[in-house]
């Protein structure tokens, strides 16, 4: 299954870009720190502060993103800085509180990485679940008789009820019940019968109607309302909000691709050979449909990072004391003469978004055989 | 065709209902006590609030009614807990019910003055205590309550259908009027921006497709690629920094500074007109990314069209390359743009938040941002409903137009 993805080739700078982004994000705490990274004389070994360590290896940048250098507030990278040596110089300047911009950029990497990857994963999981379901079940593939339909609806509403009001055992039981309902519907799919007494369940139509409301309300509007309700969002809640607004587009994209694949000659011939509906899906549809999911993931990372930085830019994103690329740009908006606060974080956002967009485009071009 | 139109019109009804449901239930989750907000509006919020006064407003805002037409709750629950206007009383009631106490018993207990001290106990101890005195429900059985039209959603919806979304808590004016005024601003930015985007984008795309394989094409294509990923808020910040101030040399000071002039005695339309020179920069900045997007799709669309068999026929008739692209490929490749044009309205509305906040334009995006910041929730949900309706209608128009133009679609 995974073998179907091996044919994709990214260019060298894309590999390098992703690697660099991950490394900077993962090691930002070591790269930019006012503590000793490794302490040779003092109490403790790793990341020890100045009071309890006298010598050792210092960070590449001697400032944390939250350290405020009171003597160097809002200094430009080219300006005269009040520092003891070149090592302590703020190479990219400081913001209005005296926080080092370079350290802030690195801290922003870590925030962007977490939000980008987590929000993308959640979006893809929810989105492709509904995309596959909608594309696979279609409008005419599930036919039930009245008894089955009534029973399924009853079971479904009962399990939702016990999910809300039941004890923890009842909750587990109702999740199992939901799974049973789900598997039953899947097993019913594709058994095309022309019995007129059966009721057709337009599954695809139902999902698409539901998704329509997300298409009607702009993502950023919806997120703003959710932030207003949550009031003080954390990284986790931002991740959930991004997933809530973004999954419908993934679902639509995956659904459209599944619909195309379903009509491919090799799928039709597999059907004609009498293979079971599940086997056709597992052996013929699933491997090919992984590519759209990969494409959606690459775009998902860049969209999530863009949304997060937009929120921070508007000053309503993750907590204010946390430095992110967006929050630095917000600072720049309020202090219009501090060009360095606008230029560098903006470049970081731009590069990361460009990187993941171009990966998505590369895979998508290769997928369509160009 | 007319049957198709009617069918499509009927299909937007469930979507509108879903949007109203979403907006309504989001509005019930808001971290603000509507009674306190109402009291603040009357200028009575400061200091202690009289309980009877509180309850009077609580009932007049219809908060004592159930939320929806029906509710499914465990059998020992009352049909709704909204009858308790006092928040702590409601919480205590919820605790007692969770333990399994029947609601009539629970109601007696919370009104029993001698029993009050027991509610301070942690959940487990309270449960032990109740076990000894009352018979607790062990198995939760669902029961369905039907409330009819006497519920909060119904009255909210009937009001909304009449255009009454409540008043803004900031100036006391009707929320719909406030939103309408803001929408006027946004639309006057959106329409020139969309026109600008499509004219420039299609021209660039056409040029790229015609010159495919040339040095110029590759360079321009790369440039579009670069522009496409630039975040709007960064571009706007940089533009304000460099293009509206003298800080970096007077020759870069091309555009008037961000923000608009307010003329209190003029109508909104007149104000928009008087500020038109200040709207140029936001329109251009807001369009750049979409120009790149449109140009790339146009190029793709023409190149895809060039693979069609009828193009081969056109070539074999002896037409030259220029004529084939212009007369044959171009008209057909414009077809997908009907759908994209409809999608432009929702995406411009979405993009309006950042653009209007940065450029200080009193449009719908900035109104939403400010209203959320100031907890002016009536305006917020009015915006959500209105944008929802505008967007659904634009998608509907796109579908109808597409069906009209594309002979492949039959109904």
Contacts between the chains, C-beta under 8 A, distances in Angstrom:
chain1	res1	chain2	res2	distance
A	157	B	72	7.5
A	158	B	142	7.1
A	161	B	72	5.9
A	161	B	142	4.8
A	162	B	140	7.5
A	165	B	73	7.3
A	165	B	74	5.2
A	165	B	140	5.4
A	165	B	142	7.8
A	166	B	140	6.2
A	170	B	140	7.5
A	209	B	11	7.8
A	209	B	14	5.5
A	209	B	15	6.4
A	209	B	18	7.4
A	210	B	18	6.9
A	212	B	15	4.6
A	212	B	18	7.5
A	212	B	392	7.5
A	213	B	15	6.0
A	213	B	18	4.6
A	213	B	19	5.2
A	213	B	22	6.0
A	213	B	388	7.3
A	215	B	346	7.2
A	215	B	391	7.2
A	215	B	395	7.1
A	216	B	15	6.6
A	216	B	19	6.1
A	216	B	346	7.3
A	216	B	387	7.5
A	216	B	388	4.4
A	216	B	391	4.4
A	216	B	392	5.0
A	216	B	395	7.6
A	217	B	19	7.1
A	217	B	22	7.8
A	217	B	384	6.1
A	217	B	387	6.4
A	217	B	388	5.5
A	217	B	391	7.4
A	218	B	346	6.0
A	218	B	347	7.4
A	218	B	349	5.5
A	218	B	350	3.0
A	218	B	353	7.9
A	218	B	387	6.7
A	218	B	391	7.7
A	219	B	350	6.1
A	220	B	350	5.2
A	220	B	351	8.0
A	220	B	353	5.1
A	220	B	354	7.5
A	221	B	349	7.7
A	221	B	350	6.6
A	221	B	353	7.2
A	221	B	368	6.1
A	221	B	383	7.2
A	221	B	384	6.5
A	221	B	387	6.4
A	224	B	353	7.0
A	224	B	368	6.0
A	224	B	369	6.6
A	224	B	372	5.4
A	225	B	26	6.0
A	225	B	372	6.8
A	225	B	380	6.2
A	225	B	384	6.6
A	226	B	26	8.0
A	227	B	372	7.1
A	228	B	30	7.2
A	228	B	372	4.0
A	228	B	375	7.3
A	228	B	377	7.8
A	228	B	380	6.9
A	229	B	26	6.8
A	229	B	29	5.2
A	229	B	30	5.9
A	229	B	31	6.3
A	231	B	31	5.6
A	302	B	229	7.6
A	306	B	231	5.9
A	309	B	231	6.8
A	309	B	233	7.8
A	310	B	231	7.2
A	310	B	233	6.0
A	310	B	354	6.1
A	313	B	233	4.9
A	313	B	354	7.3
A	314	B	353	7.3
A	314	B	354	7.1
A	314	B	357	6.2
A	314	B	369	6.6
A	316	B	372	7.8
A	316	B	373	7.7
A	326	B	233	8.0
A	329	B	233	6.7
A	329	B	234	6.3
A	329	B	237	5.9
A	332	B	237	5.9
A	332	B	241	7.5
A	333	B	237	5.4
A	333	B	240	7.7
A	333	B	358	6.7
A	336	B	240	6.5
A	336	B	241	5.6
A	336	B	245	6.5
A	336	B	247	7.6
A	337	B	241	8.0
A	337	B	245	7.9
A	337	B	247	5.5
A	339	B	241	5.9
A	339	B	242	7.9
A	339	B	248	7.7
A	342	B	234	7.3
A	342	B	237	5.0
A	342	B	238	5.8
A	342	B	241	5.9
A	343	B	238	7.4
A	346	B	231	7.2
A	346	B	234	3.8
A	346	B	237	7.2
A	346	B	238	6.8
A	349	B	231	5.6
A	349	B	234	6.4
A	350	B	229	6.3
A	350	B	230	5.9
A	350	B	231	6.7
A	350	B	234	6.7
A	353	B	229	4.8
A	353	B	231	6.8
A	354	B	226	7.4
A	354	B	229	4.1
A	357	B	228	7.3
A	357	B	229	5.2
A	358	B	225	7.5
